[in-house]
Amino acid sequence: MTSSPSPTSATTPGEAASRRRVLLAAPRGYCAGVDRAVIAVEKALEQYGAPVYVRHEIVHNKYVVKTLEKKGAIFVEETEEVPEGNIVIFSAHGVAPVVHEEAKRGKLATIDATCPLVTKVHKEAVRYAKEDYDILLIGHEGHEEVIGTSGEAPEHITLVDGPKDVANVEVRDPEKVVWLSQTTLSVDETMETVDALKGRYPNLLSPPSDDICYATQNRQIAVKQMGAEADLVIVVGSKNSSNSVRLVEVALGAGARDAHLVDYAEEIDEAWLEGVGTVGVTSGASVPDVLVHGVLDWLAARGYEDVETLTAAEESIHFSLPKELRRDLRAEAKAATED
């Protein structure tokens, strides 16, 4: 880890704007799970040809989805929308067991691009359900990852949507309760929720390892360092990306005067730059770096040419591609329709 630049002394808005610089977060952008999922769609299109269907957005990013659509991917909301005998890819957020059953009934070949870290949480849910625990799943209602995890053991799982939701929790046995979490949450808010739950259930069991993914944590750490110095933080990411939205919240919580989420550089409002000396730039875990470079170019054209990289962590994790890409899925799907 490298240290962040030293904080500047207090200045007036005019003085700040005269010393323009950009703090560029590292790490940022694609995590290993997103990289794996996007490559899985690209490889499937190369290997089997279009169309390849994808259930829900493969990752939560407009640019990525549009790019894959141009290559022949078709995104659907429900498995039943995929015509019999075709290939369907499950997104990085994971799906419930019932979705696998739907695909089998629909005679579809499947590629499971679920992030391995999400799969880990699914396995934890199955394990604790078998041991008859009440599972308190910390996450956001309606998020695809939460829906998928809850589907592993719906009779055992209760969703806890932040600290304010703790008072509504009811369990069968206070001595047999465990918490799990969505992988893309704010680390600080999650631990605040856990502390509140422990206030009600002192013997609350924690998962064997942290559920919040390494990439989410690393990006939040970088933004915390950046937010302490930046007048404005620009987070590149889509509004339906949980980890991107959290980065805006973390930046503001760390002391940034202002922070905004944008999909593209063109969405930046020049009024945000008024009196701004230091702009922090980062991106969510599902954002390709080409979009970040677009923001840097936009800022450079407005005098913010001095770019300093703020490194919070080094990442070297890689996940192997889904095993289904090593089989002839077109042939399997065709054979299923002939049964």
Sequence and secondary structure as in RCSB ss.txt:
>XXXX:A:sequence
MTSSPSPTSATTPGEAASRRRVLLAAPRGYCAGVDRAVIAVEKALEQYGAPVYVRHEIVHNKYVVKTLEKKGAIF
VEETEEVPEGNIVIFSAHGVAPVVHEEAKRGKLATIDATCPLVTKVHKEAVRYAKEDYDILLIGHEGHEEVIGTS
GEAPEHITLVDGPKDVANVEVRDPEKVVWLSQTTLSVDETMETVDALKGRYPNLLSPPSDDICYATQNRQIAVKQ
MGAEADLVIVVGSKNSSNSVRLVEVALGAGARDAHLVDYAEEIDEAWLEGVGTVGVTSGASVPDVLVHGVLDWLA
ARGYEDVETLTAAEESIHFSLPKELRRDLRAEAKAATED
>XXXX:A:secstr
            HHHHHHS EEEEEES S  HHHHHHHHHHHHHHHHH S EEEES SSS HHHHHHHHHHTEEE
ESSGGGS TT EEEE TT   HHHHHHHHHTT EEEE   HHHHHHHHHHHHHHHTT EEEEES TT HHHHHHH
TTSTTTEEEE SGGGGGG   S TTSEEEEE TTS HHHHHHHHHHHHHH TT B  SS  S HHHHHHHHHHHH
HHTT SEEEEES TT HHHHHHHHHHHHTT SEEEEESSGGG  GGGGTT  EEEEEE TT  HHHHHHHHHHHH
TTT   EEEEE           GGGGS HHHHHHHHHH 
